[in-house]
Amino acid sequence: MLSRSAYGALMLQTGFLLALALVLRPLALPAEVEAPVVAIGGIIASFGAAWLLIKKVSVVSRVL
């Protein structure tokens, strides 16, 4: 199911990466900590959201 969610994750990843970076900004973490947290969180969030959209919304599953 990950391969089917890959295109959707690609479409959603920018929004999740920006949101995570903005959420972590007030914490003033070092870049060495913040970058992996944003990257891993963005991957998990984008694949999860794409999977949910494909599974729950029939129109999206036909397009993706």
C-alpha positions as CSV (number, residue, x, y, z in Angstrom):
1,M,0.0,0.0,0.0
2,L,3.0,2.3,0.4
3,S,3.7,2.3,-3.3
4,R,0.1,3.3,-4.0
5,S,0.4,6.2,-1.5
6,A,3.7,7.5,-2.8
7,Y,2.2,10.0,-5.3
8,G,-0.2,11.3,-2.8
9,A,2.6,11.6,-0.2
10,L,4.6,13.6,-2.8
11,M,1.7,16.0,-3.3
12,L,1.2,16.5,0.5
13,Q,4.8,16.6,1.8
14,T,5.4,20.3,1.4
15,G,2.5,21.3,3.5
16,F,3.5,18.8,6.3
17,L,7.2,19.9,6.2
18,L,6.3,23.5,6.5
19,A,3.8,22.9,9.3
20,L,6.3,20.9,11.3
21,A,9.0,23.4,10.8
22,L,6.7,26.2,12.0
23,V,5.5,24.2,15.0
24,L,9.1,23.4,16.1
25,R,10.4,27.0,15.5
26,P,9.5,28.3,19.0
27,L,11.4,25.5,20.7
28,A,14.8,26.8,19.4
29,L,16.2,23.4,18.9
30,P,19.6,23.0,17.2
31,A,19.4,22.4,13.5
32,E,21.0,18.9,14.0
33,V,17.9,17.9,16.0
34,E,15.2,19.8,14.2
35,A,16.0,18.7,10.6
36,P,15.7,14.9,11.3
37,V,12.5,15.5,13.3
38,V,10.9,17.5,10.5
39,A,12.1,15.1,7.8
40,I,10.9,11.9,9.6
41,G,7.7,13.5,10.8
42,G,7.0,14.9,7.3
43,I,7.4,11.4,5.8
44,I,5.2,9.7,8.3
45,A,2.5,12.4,8.1
46,S,2.4,12.6,4.3
47,F,2.3,8.9,3.8
48,G,-0.3,8.5,6.5
49,A,-2.5,11.3,5.1
50,A,-2.2,9.9,1.6
51,W,-3.1,6.4,2.7
52,L,-6.1,7.7,4.6
53,L,-7.3,9.8,1.6
54,I,-6.9,6.9,-0.8
55,K,-8.7,4.5,1.6
56,K,-11.6,6.8,2.7
57,V,-12.3,9.1,-0.3
58,S,-13.3,7.2,-3.4
59,V,-12.6,10.1,-5.8
60,V,-9.1,10.4,-4.5
61,S,-8.5,6.7,-4.9
62,R,-9.4,6.8,-8.6
63,V,-7.1,9.7,-9.2
64,L,-4.1,8.5,-7.2
